[in-house]
Amino acid sequence: MTTRLISDLGGLPAGSIDRSEHEPTMTERRIDAMMILLRAKPRSFWVSDENRRTIESLEPTTYAESAYYERWVLAMKSLLLEKGILTEAELDEKVSEVRSRKQLAKI
């Protein structure tokens, strides 16, 4: 017997599905744009299969508690680190810089 992947919900009780359309938020648009840019030639840092693999390998709790685009961000981070395109230190530095700008904007 094979083990189900975290994303394989076929036949399992999962509640109702919200099928209503919504206007993507600015954050969702930015995440989508990043994904397009990182996968476009000549960069082509990864292909769909790699992206799917990283999403499906998220910890079950993280997967379940993350929104659709949050999973995309986690997959991007994982692949950029895995391929050596960015380091943890570089990501930490950039996140710290963005948080500082956000704090300054509140003042």
Number of C-alpha atoms within 10 A of each C-alpha: 3 4 6 9 12 15 14 10 10 8 6 7 7 8 6 6 6 6 6 5 6 6 7 10 9 9 11 15 13 12 17 16 12 15 18 12 14 17 16 13 9 8 9 11 17 16 11 8 9 14 19 14 13 17 22 17 13 19 10 13 9 12 18 13 10 14 10 12 14 17 21 21 16 18 22 22 17 17 19 18 15 11 11 10 11 14 14 12 9 12 14 11 12 12 12 12 12 12 12 11 11 11 10 9 8 6 5
